[in-house]
Amino acid sequence: MVRRIIFEDSTSWVVRLRLPNDDAFAEREALEGLKAMEIEIASMKFFGSKTSIPVPKVIDYNIFPDNEAGAPYILMEYIHGSVASELRKAKSCAPQMFGTPEQDRKFRGQMARIQATVASFRFPQIGSLYYKQETDDFYIGPELQTGKGPWASSTEYYDDLVNHLLKSAITRDEIKQSQSFMVPSILNHLMRIHGEERTGPFRLTNRDFGAHNILVNDDFDVISVIDFDGVMAAPLEVVAQYPALSFLEVEPPGAVYSQPAAIERVRRTAPRLQEYKELLGRFESEQGGDGTKVAGRLGSTSANIYRGMAAYAQHQGFVNEKWMKSCSKMLQAYAESE
């Protein structure tokens, strides 16, 4: 539950309460909801203190259910703005556009700069980001989706992720009875072939970063990023993902479409993908640092493999069938390679 508090001097705060049975994604996330709040608090404090990324300031919090408020809560500053994905609908923007062409380019550039900044931080383990108030320090702990970790290697992480995906899917008859039930296992095999950065350090990423979690003003200038429970230190292929719900969808490997609408969508998206990749690469270069650039792995085989794992978590049969075909294409390509 989220409520806005307005004081007599016009100061505004936002309070987020986590009520019992308020876990909308409990079936996908193994950690309890209180851990999700911990990760959000840590992420807002981290980005607020170490970067110029606009995030709400945390005023107070208490994650214990028996506190005076009667429920875990986060009290943060109120930021007036519109969710980018909702504003473009309200303004009836052109297909795949956020405002005018100039506003759209500016908005995507701001997204790329934020993604590059987040990825510039590295940690020795894989897992979600936490904050220790006693020492005023940040550390990597259990990851939200699997409830496990931290991990010292990407192989261990993917093994636990795939096991979690399979155990979550087994409760759904229509999924477990389909041949595509095995998709995570095939993807894990492919990741062992194509994956990179098996040992640390690992980069920071926000797995739920996209237009649906960005507040903008009326000109589509980014004024705040919101929703941080997907923040984690992760292998390169997890970090090398385009922002979600931002008209930057990469088609599954080997996907072929016959419907005119789908063909047109792919045609429109291709130059946007390239433009975003160039923007991210430019901002990464400004950040400096050694190692492989994230931009160079956007749309790569390993990034697509992880995207298939993320898609499987939706528990949608038609999605799994599509990725089953992609798995077959990728396996064939590997078998035919020298």
C-alpha positions in Angstrom: 0.0 0.0 0.0 1.3 3.4 -1.0 0.0 6.7 0.4 1.1 10.4 0.0 1.3 12.6 3.1 1.0 16.4 2.7 2.1 18.6 5.6 0.8 22.1 6.3 3.9 23.7 4.8 3.2 21.8 1.6 6.1 19.3 2.2 5.1 15.9 0.7 6.3 12.5 1.7 5.3 9.0 0.5 4.8 6.1 2.8 4.9 2.5 1.5 3.4 -0.1 3.8 3.8 -3.8 3.2 0.6 -5.4 4.4 0.1 -9.1 5.1 -0.3 -11.2 1.9 0.8 -8.1 -0.1 3.4 -10.1 -2.1 2.1 -9.9 -5.7 5.0 -11.9 -7.0 5.4 -14.3 -4.1 5.2 -17.3 -6.4 8.2 -16.1 -8.4 10.2 -14.7 -5.6 11.6 -17.1 -2.9 12.6 -14.4 -0.4 9.9 -13.0 1.8 8.6 -9.5 1.1 10.5 -7.9 3.9 13.8 -8.8 2.1 12.4 -7.0 -1.0 12.0 -3.9 1.2 15.5 -4.2 2.5 16.9 -4.4 -1.1 14.8 -1.3 -2.1 16.1 0.7 0.9 19.7 -0.3 0.3 19.4 0.6 -3.4 17.9 4.0 -2.9 20.6 4.8 -0.2 23.4 3.4 -2.5 22.4 5.4 -5.6 21.5 8.5 -3.6 24.9 8.6 -1.9 27.2 7.4 -4.6 25.7 8.6 -7.9 23.8 11.4 -9.5 21.0 9.1 -10.5 17.8 10.7 -9.3 16.1 8.5 -6.6 13.7 9.2 -3.8 15.4 10.1 -0.5 14.7 7.6 2.3 13.5 9.6 5.3 12.8 6.7 7.7 12.0 3.0 7.6 11.2 0.0 9.8 11.0 -3.5 8.3 9.7 -5.2 11.4 5.9 -6.1 11.4 5.5 -5.3 15.2 6.6 -1.7 15.0 4.3 1.2 16.1 2.9 1.6 12.6 1.7 -2.0 12.7 3.4 -3.0 9.4 6.8 -2.7 7.7 7.2 0.7 6.0 9.4 3.0 4.0 9.0 6.7 4.4 10.5 8.7 1.5 10.3 12.0 -0.2 7.6 12.6 -2.7 8.7 13.3 -6.3 6.1 14.9 -8.6 6.2 13.3 -12.0 4.5 10.8 -14.3 5.5 7.3 -15.1 7.1 7.5 -18.6 5.2 4.5 -20.0 1.9 6.0 -18.8 2.6 9.6 -20.0 3.3 8.5 -23.5 -0.2 6.8 -23.6 -1.8 9.9 -22.1 -0.2 12.1 -24.8 -1.1 9.6 -27.5 2.5 9.5 -28.7 3.5 7.9 -32.0 4.2 4.2 -31.9 7.3 3.3 -29.9 7.9 6.9 -29.1 8.3 8.8 -25.8 7.1 12.3 -26.8 8.5 14.0 -29.9 11.5 12.6 -31.8 13.7 15.0 -29.9 12.2 14.1 -26.5 12.4 10.4 -27.3 16.2 10.6 -28.1 16.8 12.6 -25.0 14.8 10.2 -22.8 16.6 7.1 -24.2 20.0 8.9 -23.7 19.1 9.5 -20.1 18.2 5.8 -19.7 21.5 4.7 -21.2 23.5 7.0 -18.9 21.7 5.6 -15.8 22.3 2.0 -17.0 26.0 2.8 -17.6 26.3 4.4 -14.1 24.8 1.4 -12.4 27.0 -1.1 -14.2 30.1 0.8 -13.2 29.9 -0.6 -9.7 31.4 -4.0 -9.1 31.2 -6.5 -6.3 33.1 -9.8 -5.6 29.9 -11.9 -5.4 26.5 -12.4 -7.1 23.4 -11.5 -5.2 21.1 -8.7 -4.2 22.2 -5.4 -2.6 21.8 -4.8 1.1 22.6 -2.1 3.6 24.0 -2.6 7.1 22.9 0.4 9.2 25.3 -0.3 12.1 28.3 0.2 9.9 26.7 2.4 7.2 27.9 0.0 4.6 26.6 -2.0 1.6 27.0 -5.7 0.9 25.8 -8.5 -1.3 23.4 -11.0 0.2 20.7 -13.5 -0.8 19.1 -12.8 -4.2 15.3 -12.0 -4.2 14.1 -14.5 -6.9 15.8 -17.7 -5.7 16.2 -16.9 -2.0 19.7 -18.2 -2.3 23.2 -16.7 -2.5 25.5 -14.9 -2.5 27.5 -16.9 -5.1 31.1 -16.7 -6.0 30.6 -18.0 -9.6 28.0 -17.5 -12.3 27.8 -21.3 -12.7 26.5 -21.7 -9.2 24.0 -18.8 -9.7 22.6 -20.2 -12.9 22.2 -23.7 -11.4 20.2 -22.3 -8.5 18.2 -20.1 -10.8 17.2 -22.9 -13.1 16.3 -25.2 -10.2 14.1 -22.4 -8.9 12.4 -21.9 -12.3 11.7 -25.7 -12.6 10.3 -26.0 -9.1 8.1 -23.0 -9.6 6.8 -24.3 -12.9 6.1 -27.9 -11.7 3.0 -26.7 -9.8 1.3 -25.8 -13.2 0.0 -28.8 -15.0 -0.1 -27.1 -18.5 3.5 -26.3 -18.2 5.0 -29.4 -16.6 3.2 -31.6 -19.2 4.7 -29.7 -22.1 8.0 -30.5 -23.7 9.0 -26.9 -23.2 9.1 -27.6 -19.4 12.8 -28.4 -19.9 13.7 -25.0 -21.4 15.6 -23.8 -18.3 17.8 -26.9 -18.3 18.6 -26.4 -22.0 19.3 -22.7 -21.5 21.6 -23.6 -18.6 23.6 -26.0 -20.8 23.9 -23.2 -23.4 25.0 -20.7 -20.8 27.9 -23.0 -19.8 29.0 -22.8 -23.5 28.4 -19.1 -24.1 28.5 -17.5 -20.7 31.2 -15.0 -19.6 32.7 -13.7 -16.4 32.2 -16.9 -14.5 34.1 -15.4 -11.5 34.0 -11.9 -10.1 34.0 -9.1 -9.9 30.4 -8.8 -11.0 28.6 -5.6 -12.1 25.6 -4.0 -10.5 22.3 -4.0 -12.5 18.6 -3.2 -12.0 16.7 -6.1 -13.6 13.4 -4.1 -13.6 14.8 -0.9 -15.1 12.6 0.5 -17.8 10.1 3.1 -18.8 7.5 1.6 -16.4 9.8 2.5 -13.4 11.0 6.0 -14.4 9.3 9.2 -13.5 9.5 12.1 -16.0 8.2 15.6 -16.4 6.0 16.7 -19.2 8.9 16.9 -21.6 10.1 13.4 -20.8 13.1 14.5 -18.7 13.9 11.8 -16.2 13.3 13.1 -12.7 13.5 9.9 -10.7 14.0 6.1 -10.9 11.6 4.0 -8.8 11.2 0.4 -7.8 14.6 -1.1 -6.8 14.0 -4.7 -5.5 15.6 -6.0 -8.8 19.0 -4.5 -8.0 21.8 -7.1 -7.8 25.4 -7.8 -8.6 25.2 -10.1 -11.6 27.1 -11.8 -14.4 27.7 -9.8 -17.6 24.8 -11.4 -19.6 22.3 -10.4 -16.9 23.6 -6.9 -16.9 23.6 -6.7 -20.8 19.8 -6.3 -21.2 17.9 -3.5 -22.8 15.5 -1.5 -20.6 12.2 -3.3 -20.1 8.9 -2.1 -21.6 10.8 0.6 -23.6 10.2 -0.7 -27.1 13.7 -2.2 -27.2 12.7 -5.9 -27.3 15.2 -8.3 -28.8 13.5 -11.2 -30.6 14.3 -14.7 -29.5 17.1 -16.4 -31.6 15.7 -17.8 -34.8 12.3 -16.2 -34.4 10.5 -15.9 -37.8 7.3 -14.0 -38.2 4.7 -14.0 -40.9 2.2 -11.5 -39.5 2.6 -8.0 -41.0 2.3 -6.3 -37.6 5.1 -8.4 -36.1 7.3 -7.8 -39.1 6.7 -4.1 -38.9 7.5 -4.1 -35.1 10.8 -5.8 -35.7 11.6 -3.4 -38.5 10.9 -0.4 -36.3 12.8 -1.7 -33.4 16.1 -2.6 -35.1 17.4 1.0 -35.5 16.4 1.8 -31.9 18.3 -1.2 -30.6 21.4 0.0 -32.4 21.0 3.6 -31.3 20.6 2.5 -27.7 23.7 0.3 -27.9 25.8 3.2 -29.2 24.5 5.5 -26.5 25.3 3.0 -23.7 28.7 2.4 -25.2 29.5 6.1 -25.2 28.4 6.6 -21.6 30.4 3.5 -20.5 33.5 5.0 -22.2 32.9 8.2 -20.2 32.7 6.1 -17.0 36.1 4.5 -17.7 37.0 1.2 -16.2 38.5 -2.0 -17.5 36.9 -5.1 -19.0 34.3 -5.9 -21.6 31.7 -3.2 -22.2 28.1 -4.0 -21.4 27.0 -2.4 -24.7 29.1 -4.9 -26.6 27.1 -7.7 -25.2 23.6 -6.3 -25.7 21.7 -8.8 -27.9 24.5 -11.4 -27.6 23.9 -15.1 -27.5 24.6 -15.2 -23.7 22.4 -12.2 -23.1 19.6 -13.9 -25.1 20.1 -17.1 -23.1 19.5 -15.2 -19.8 16.5 -13.4 -21.4 15.0 -16.8 -22.0 15.4 -17.8 -18.4 13.7 -14.5 -17.3 10.9 -15.1 -19.8 10.3 -18.6 -18.5 9.5 -17.1 -15.0 6.3 -15.7 -16.5 4.8 -19.2 -16.6 3.2 -18.7 -20.0 3.0 -21.7 -22.2 3.2 -19.9 -25.5 6.3 -18.0 -24.3 7.9 -21.3 -23.3 7.1 -22.8 -26.7 8.7 -19.9 -28.5 11.9 -20.3 -26.4 11.9 -24.1 -27.0 12.3 -23.4 -30.7 15.0 -20.9 -29.9 16.8 -23.4 -27.8 16.7 -25.9 -30.7 18.2 -23.2 -33.0 21.0 -22.3 -30.6 21.8 -26.0 -30.0 22.0 -26.6 -33.8 24.2 -23.6 -34.3 26.6 -24.8 -31.6 26.7 -28.3 -33.0 27.4 -27.0 -36.5 30.2 -24.6 -35.4 33.8 -25.6 -35.6 
